[in-house]
Amino acid sequence: MKIMFFCNGNTAVLTKDGQVNHLQESWIRLFIKFLVEQDIDPTQQKYFMPDGQEAQVFKTPDGYSWRIP
């Protein structure tokens, strides 16, 4: 398996047969889940991508998501 992390927060997981969609969770979303498990509000934190861009985390009906404004 080949796992690639991108500056925009996405993750690609590839095998010789192609992408493995169910394993392609963005690493920022994984960290958001970790913060929630620690009883920390992820919407009140600051997030910076490797390229320096700031990401915003926001609440959704299904949990949390994020965007680069």
N, C-alpha and C positions, 0 to 999 in steps of 0.2 A: 504494500500500500504506500502511496505517496501522499503526504499531507502538506498543503501549502497555505500559509497565512499571508493575507494581503493587507496593505496599508489602510484600506477602507473598512477593515474589520471582518471581511468575509474569509471563509475557509473553504478550500477545495480538497476533497478526498477522492483519490483516483486509484483504480486497480487496472490491470491489463484489460478488463472488460468495460472500463469507462468510469464515470462518476458514481459515487456512492452517496446518493442524496440524503438518506436518513442520518448520515454522520457529519453533514456539512453545517453544523451549528457555528455561528460566528463566535469568536472568542470573547467579544465584549458581552454578548448575551450570556455566556457561561459565567462570566464574572458578576454580572447583574444577579444571576441566580444565587451565586455564592454570597453576595452582600445581603440579599433578602433572607437567606438562611441564618445570617449573623444578626438579624433584626436591625439592619442598617437600611435606611431609605435610599435606594439608588438614584432617585431623582434629585437628591440634594448634594450630589457629589460632582466633581469636575473630572472629565475624561478627555484624554489627549491621545490621538492616534500616533503611530510611529513617525508619520510625516509632519507632525506638529499641529494638524487640524484638531479643533475641539469638537467632540461629539456630544449631543444632547440626548439624555435618557428621559423617556416619558412613559406615563401609565397608559395602558390600553385595556379594553374589556377582558383580554386574555392574559394579562400580566404586564409586561414591560417591553418596550422596543427602543430603538435609538435611531438617530439620523445625524448627518453632518449638515449643518445649516448652510 
